[in-house]
Amino acid sequence: MTVAAGTALAGAKIAVLMESDFYEPEIFYYQRRFAEEGAQVHFLTRLWGQDALIFTGHEHRVPFRVDESFEDMTDEQLRSWDAVIVPSGMVSDRLRWTEDVTVLPPATAFLVRTFAEPGITKGIICHGLWLVAPAPELVRGRKLVVHNNLHGDARNMGAEYVDQDVVVDDDLVTGRTGGHHHLFARTIIDKLVAERAGR
């Protein structure tokens, strides 16, 4: 029996930032679940001048090839995304490395540009908040949830911590842990579908 993919998000584009030490169940879920609704799912990273990079998962060392970058993305290209997701695990810690500590890490600079676009849903789950640390103004005064280990980080950034598994604050969706990825993804799907219905 063949099950047809849904069309609720047909034509939508969802970006997931990637690096090594990703949480495999979460990433594979996004890869399939958003596609089930008809969305295009793209994995973006800093390619360091390479055509592609192979990253390995945290739990099982599963390889994952990424050949798309957020580097040199124009404003027009940026606005083509419906959602940008910062996943759990060590992804954001690896992405926030910078050669010059006086300059924002490229991935954080990309996030700053993304937050400046209210039409893009921003999804940050678990330790993904680490990528925001160099630009705390992005979440200052905003409601969010993070992994319990980052509760103090969130407060130090000026965010308002909410003790729920998933929190929505306008265009920002946050999730507690990588283990909550299914609830997090469901919330993002529902939000994007509702936005389409309201247009």
N, C-alpha and C positions, 0 to 999 in steps of 0.2 A: 504494500500500500504506500503510495506517495502522498506526502503531506505538503501542500503548497505553502510557500512563504507568504507572510502577511504583507500588506501594502500600506499599513498605517503610516509608515515613515518612508515611503517610496521616494527616492531622490534626495533624502536627507544625507548629510555627511557628518560623520562623527570621527574625531581624531582622538587617539589615545597615545600619550607620550610613553616612550619606551627606553629602557636601558637594562643592564644585567641585574640579576637578583630580583627579578619580577616574581610575583606569586602566580604560579601557573594556572590554578583553577580559576582565578579572577580573569586573567588575560584571555584564556580560551573561552570563557563564558561570554565576555564582551564580543569576541570575534564572531561567535555564533548567534548570540541572543539579539543583538542589534540588527544583524543581517536577516533574522527571522521576520523582523518588522519591515524589511525592505530597505533599510539604511545601508549606505556604504560605510565600511569601517576601515579607517586608515591608521597605521601605526607610524608615528613620527619620532625622530630622534635627532641628535647632533651627529652627523656622519663624518666629521673630521676629514673632509676631502675625499672620502671613499665613496664608491658606488653603492655599497651596502655593508652592513655590519651584522654579525651573528651574536646575539645575546644569549645568556643562559639563565634558566630559572633558578629560583632560590631553593625550592624544595627537592626537585628531582634533576636539576641541571639540564632540563630540556632546552634544546637550541631553538632560537626564534630569529628568523631573518627579517631585517628591516631595511628598506631601500628608499624611504621617504624622509625628508627633513623639514624641520620648521625654520631652518636658516634661510635667510634671503627671501622670505615669503612677503609678497607685496600686501598692502592693505586690502586690495580687492580680493586677493586669494584668501586672506585671513577671514574676510566677511563671508566667504562661501561656506564656512563651517557652521553647522547647527549646534554642535557641542564639542568641547575640548575637555578631555578627562586626564587628570593626574592620578595614576593608580597607586596602589599600596606597595608594600615591600621597600626595598632599597632604591627603587627607580629614581625617586626625586633627590635622594642624597647624592647619587652618582651624577645626575643631571645638573646639580647646582654647583659643580666644580667650576672654578674660573681661573684662568691664568693670572689675572690681575685682580686682586681683591678690592681695588678701587672702582672696578667696573662690574655691573650686574652680570651674572652668569647668562649665557645666551638663552638658556631655557627659561630662566626667570624673566628676562627681557621679553621673551615671547609671551609669557603669561601676563605681564604688565600690559602689553598691547591687546591681548585677548580680553582682559578685564575692562579695557576702555571701550569695548564693543558690547553694549547691552543686549544686542540681538543674539549673542552667542551664550548658550548655557555653559557655565563653568562647573565641572565636576571634580571634587577633590575628596579622596577617601583615605582614611587611615593615616599613614606616615607621609602621604602626598603633601601635607601642609609644609613639610621641610622646604619644598621648592619656593614657598611664599616667604620664607624667613628673611631673605635679602630685601624684600619689598613688603614689609608688614602693613603698610598703608592699604594694601589691597583688601585686607580682611578686618581692619580696625573698625570697631563698632558694628560688625556684622555677626549674625547668629550662625553658629556652626557646631559641628561635632567632629572629634578626632579620636584617634586611639588614646586610651587612658594614659599611656606614657607621654603623650604630647599635650595633655591638659594644661600644664604650666606654660608650655610654649605658646599655646593659643591665647592664654590670658596675657602673657607678656607682649603679644602682638596687638593687644587691645581688642581682641575678638570677644564676643559674648558666647561662652560655652553653653550648649543646650544638651542635656542628658537624654538623648534619643538616638536610635540606631541610624536614622537618616534625617537630615534637617534641610529644609528649603528656605532660602532667604533671597527672594526675587530671582535673579539669574544665577545664583550660587547654590549648588547642591552638594552637601557633604555627607560622608558616611563614616561610621565608627571604626570598622576594621575591614581588612580584606575579606574576612569571612562573611561580611554583610554585602558583598558585591551584587548578589541577586536582588536584594531590596533597593540598593543604590541604582542599579541599572533599570529596575522597574519604575522607579521614581522619575528618572531622566526620560524614559520612554513616555510615560504618562504626561510629563510636562511638555515635551515636544509635540505630542499628539494634540494636547489641549491648545497649544499655541497655534497649530495649524488650523484647528477648528475655529479659532477666534479671528482668523484673518479674513 
